[in-house]
């Protein structure tokens, strides 16, 4: 079980070049990627998307890439010999006119266009190799953090699921008494209305049976128990479970609502409210699951 929230960082440094990758993830119903990186890595966006989506099922992902190049071959500097020759010839012409020739090497190097600076072109294959190493490390760190957070969520969810199960069994124990209480109240009302005279017991039994059918929650209890077991099985799965768990919570909430509408008993209704409160907390936590 993994949380959708996490952070991971990875770095690769080779011969003066370094690539740093940072990943931040937050909740989202689907896989959603936002990339911020230098333009020279634009060629790798498809590679990055595939690498991330293969290990992150859903959630919003912010990918940050930084690149530093302090290698010796990053910049090459050469003399433009034709420009140098031009300055030397002009200096000689001025000397021939009686003007002191004070041209020096340091002065020449300060002249425009004497030194040609060339920034070496980056090798995309080498960049992708370094990016891949940094990205894998960031993903590993991200996965470790998401798994740790997921384990915390799992403990909380299992606890709340146990509470829902116990409350469901409480309702199951109270359910039979609802019909019996109704029969007793109805008998009392009929007798009082007829001043203890004879009454149609068959009609009374029919009314009680109709009421019993109306408030029967056996099916809802069975489905609720089934959903609870399905949820426990889901929590033990190594695969992403967020969407399936969200669906199950909706179904459990539907069963709770039906039981609440059928409950003709204050204690049962209070218990249903308690179940719905726990289900809401479970639903909120599940929004954080991958």
JORARA-V25133 format. One record per residue. N is the residue number from 1. PHI is phi in degrees with one decimal (none if undefined). OMEGA is omega in degrees with one decimal (NA if undefined). Layout:
<<N | PHI | OMEGA> <N | PHI | OMEGA>>
This chain:
<<1 | none | -178.1> <2 | -117.5 | 170.7> <3 | -77.0 | 175.5> <4 | -86.3 | -177.6> <5 | -100.3 | 179.2> <6 | -177.2 | 178.4> <7 | -142.5 | 177.0> <8 | -146.3 | -178.6> <9 | -134.1 | 177.8> <10 | -145.0 | -177.6> <11 | -142.8 | 174.2> <12 | -134.4 | 179.6> <13 | -125.7 | -179.1> <14 | -140.9 | 171.9> <15 | 47.8 | 175.4> <16 | 86.5 | 177.6> <17 | -107.8 | 178.1> <18 | -141.4 | 176.0> <19 | -119.8 | 177.8> <20 | -118.1 | -180.0> <21 | -120.7 | 173.7> <22 | -123.8 | -179.7> <23 | -123.1 | 173.0> <24 | -127.4 | -179.0> <25 | -126.7 | 175.8> <26 | -137.5 | -174.7> <27 | -64.7 | 171.0> <28 | -165.2 | -178.0> <29 | -66.1 | -176.7> <30 | -129.1 | 174.4> <31 | -77.5 | -176.9> <32 | -136.7 | -173.1> <33 | -117.0 | 173.3> <34 | -123.1 | -174.0> <35 | -117.8 | 173.1> <36 | -129.5 | -175.8> <37 | -159.3 | 177.4> <38 | -61.0 | -178.0> <39 | -58.4 | -175.8> <40 | -67.2 | 175.7> <41 | -99.5 | -178.8> <42 | -58.1 | -179.1> <43 | -63.8 | -172.6> <44 | -97.9 | -174.6> <45 | -60.7 | 179.1> <46 | -65.7 | 177.1> <47 | -60.8 | -179.6> <48 | -63.2 | -179.6> <49 | -60.2 | -179.3> <50 | -66.3 | -179.6> <51 | -64.1 | -178.5> <52 | -73.6 | -177.4> <53 | -68.0 | 178.2> <54 | -73.6 | -177.6> <55 | -120.8 | 178.4> <56 | -124.3 | -175.1> <57 | -74.8 | 178.9> <58 | -156.4 | -176.3> <59 | 125.1 | 175.8> <60 | -85.8 | -176.7> <61 | -118.3 | 171.1> <62 | -102.3 | 179.2> <63 | -109.9 | 178.3> <64 | -118.0 | 179.2> <65 | -122.1 | 173.6> <66 | -122.4 | -176.5> <67 | -136.7 | 175.5> <68 | -126.1 | 179.9> <69 | -129.5 | 176.7> <70 | -117.6 | -177.1> <71 | -71.9 | -177.4> <72 | -65.5 | -176.4> <73 | -95.5 | -177.5> <74 | -63.9 | -178.6> <75 | -129.8 | 173.7> <76 | -116.4 | -179.0> <77 | -123.2 | -179.3> <78 | -131.8 | 177.0> <79 | -87.6 | 170.6> <80 | -89.0 | -170.6> <81 | -61.8 | -179.9> <82 | -66.9 | 177.5> <83 | -68.5 | 177.8> <84 | -58.6 | -180.0> <85 | -60.0 | 179.1> <86 | -62.5 | 178.9> <87 | -64.8 | 179.9> <88 | -64.3 | 179.7> <89 | -61.8 | 178.7> <90 | -63.7 | 179.9> <91 | -64.2 | 178.6> <92 | -66.2 | 178.3> <93 | -62.1 | 178.6> <94 | -65.8 | 178.6> <95 | -64.5 | 179.4> <96 | -65.7 | 179.4> <97 | -89.9 | 177.6> <98 | 91.9 | 178.6> <99 | -93.4 | -176.8> <100 | -58.1 | 177.3> <101 | -90.0 | 179.6> <102 | -110.1 | 180.0> <103 | -67.8 | 179.1> <104 | -125.2 | 179.3> <105 | -62.8 | -178.2> <106 | -64.0 | 177.9> <107 | -68.8 | 178.3> <108 | -60.8 | -177.3> <109 | -66.6 | 177.9> <110 | -87.9 | -179.8> <111 | -72.9 | 177.5> <112 | -62.5 | 172.3> <113 | 70.2 | 177.5> <114 | -72.0 | -179.9> <115 | -101.3 | 177.6> <116 | -102.7 | -179.3> <117 | -100.3 | -178.8> <118 | -124.2 | 175.5> <119 | -86.5 | -175.9> <120 | -66.3 | 179.1> <121 | -75.4 | -178.8> <122 | -75.4 | 177.1> <123 | -84.9 | -176.2> <124 | -61.2 | 179.8> <125 | -64.7 | 178.4> <126 | -67.8 | 178.3> <127 | -61.8 | -179.4> <128 | -66.7 | 177.1> <129 | -63.0 | 178.7> <130 | -66.2 | 178.0> <131 | -60.3 | -179.3> <132 | -61.4 | 179.0> <133 | -64.5 | -179.5> <134 | -66.1 | -178.8> <135 | -66.6 | 177.8> <136 | -61.5 | 179.2> <137 | -64.7 | 179.0> <138 | -64.3 | 179.2> <139 | -65.4 | 177.8> <140 | -62.4 | 179.6> <141 | -67.2 | 177.4> <142 | -63.4 | -179.2> <143 | -61.3 | 179.7> <144 | -63.8 | -179.8> <145 | -68.9 | -179.9> <146 | -66.9 | 178.8> <147 | -69.4 | 178.9> <148 | -63.6 | 178.0> <149 | -65.3 | 178.8> <150 | -62.7 | 179.2> <151 | -66.3 | 177.1> <152 | -65.3 | 177.8> <153 | -62.5 | -178.3> <154 | -61.6 | 179.6> <155 | -61.1 | -179.7> <156 | -66.3 | -178.3> <157 | -66.7 | 178.7> <158 | -64.5 | 177.8> <159 | -62.2 | -178.1> <160 | -68.1 | 177.5> <161 | -66.5 | 176.5> <162 | -64.1 | 177.6> <163 | -61.6 | 178.8> <164 | -61.0 | 179.3> <165 | -63.2 | 179.7> <166 | -65.4 | 178.8> <167 | -65.3 | 177.9> <168 | -63.2 | 178.8> <169 | -68.2 | 175.6> <170 | -62.4 | 177.8> <171 | -64.7 | 179.3> <172 | -60.9 | 179.3> <173 | -71.8 | -178.6> <174 | -80.4 | -171.9> <175 | -55.9 | -177.5> <176 | -60.5 | -176.5> <177 | -71.3 | -178.7> <178 | -62.9 | -179.3> <179 | -67.5 | -179.6> <180 | -64.5 | 177.9> <181 | -64.1 | 179.4> <182 | -66.0 | 179.3> <183 | -61.0 | -179.2> <184 | -65.1 | -179.9> <185 | -65.5 | -178.7> <186 | -65.6 | 178.7> <187 | -61.6 | 179.9> <188 | -62.8 | -179.2> <189 | -64.0 | -179.3> <190 | -64.6 | -179.4> <191 | -62.8 | 179.7> <192 | -65.5 | -179.5> <193 | -66.5 | -177.4> <194 | -99.4 | 179.8> <195 | 52.1 | 177.0> <196 | 66.1 | 175.8> <197 | -73.6 | 178.8> <198 | -63.1 | 177.4> <199 | -137.1 | -178.0> <200 | -80.3 | -177.6> <201 | -66.2 | 178.8> <202 | -63.1 | 178.2> <203 | -64.7 | 178.9> <204 | -62.5 | 179.6> <205 | -62.6 | 179.0> <206 | -61.5 | 179.9> <207 | -63.0 | 179.7> <208 | -65.0 | 179.0> <209 | -64.3 | 178.4> <210 | -62.7 | 178.8> <211 | -65.0 | -179.6> <212 | -60.6 | 178.5> <213 | -67.3 | -178.0> <214 | -67.4 | -175.7> <215 | -99.3 | -179.0> <216 | -64.9 | -178.5> <217 | -121.4 | -179.1> <218 | -58.2 | -179.1> <219 | -64.7 | -179.8> <220 | -64.8 | 178.2> <221 | -64.0 | 179.9> <222 | -62.6 | -179.6> <223 | -67.0 | 179.1> <224 | -62.9 | 178.0> <225 | -61.7 | 179.1> <226 | -62.7 | 179.9> <227 | -63.4 | 179.5> <228 | -62.8 | 178.7> <229 | -67.4 | 176.7> <230 | -61.7 | 179.4> <231 | -65.8 | 178.1> <232 | -61.8 | 178.0> <233 | -63.2 | -179.9> <234 | -63.1 | -178.4> <235 | -65.2 | 179.7> <236 | -90.3 | -176.7> <237 | -77.3 | 177.2> <238 | -80.1 | -177.5> <239 | -89.8 | 174.4> <240 | -59.5 | -171.9> <241 | -123.5 | -171.1> <242 | -51.3 | -176.3> <243 | -66.4 | 179.5> <244 | -64.8 | 179.6> <245 | -65.5 | 178.8> <246 | -62.6 | 178.5> <247 | -63.7 | -179.4> <248 | -63.9 | 178.4> <249 | -62.8 | 177.3> <250 | -60.7 | 179.8> <251 | -66.1 | 178.8> <252 | -64.9 | 178.8> <253 | -66.3 | 177.8> <254 | -65.1 | 178.6> <255 | -64.9 | 179.0> <256 | -63.6 | 178.9> <257 | -62.8 | 179.8> <258 | -65.3 | 177.4> <259 | -62.2 | 179.2> <260 | -65.2 | -179.8> <261 | -71.4 | -179.3> <262 | -88.8 | -174.9> <263 | -67.0 | 177.5> <264 | -110.9 | -173.5> <265 | -149.9 | -175.6> <266 | -62.0 | -179.6> <267 | -64.3 | 178.4> <268 | -64.1 | -179.9> <269 | -63.5 | 177.0> <270 | -64.9 | 178.9> <271 | -67.0 | 176.8> <272 | -62.2 | 177.8> <273 | -61.0 | 178.8> <274 | -63.6 | 177.4> <275 | -61.7 | -178.4> <276 | -64.3 | 177.1> <277 | -63.8 | 178.7> <278 | -66.2 | 179.0> <279 | -64.0 | 177.7> <280 | -65.7 | 177.0> <281 | -66.2 | 176.9> <282 | -64.4 | -179.3> <283 | -61.0 | 179.7> <284 | -62.9 | 179.8> <285 | -68.7 | -178.9> <286 | -65.2 | 177.1> <287 | -60.6 | 179.5> <288 | -91.8 | -175.4> <289 | -90.6 | 175.9> <290 | -69.9 | NA>>
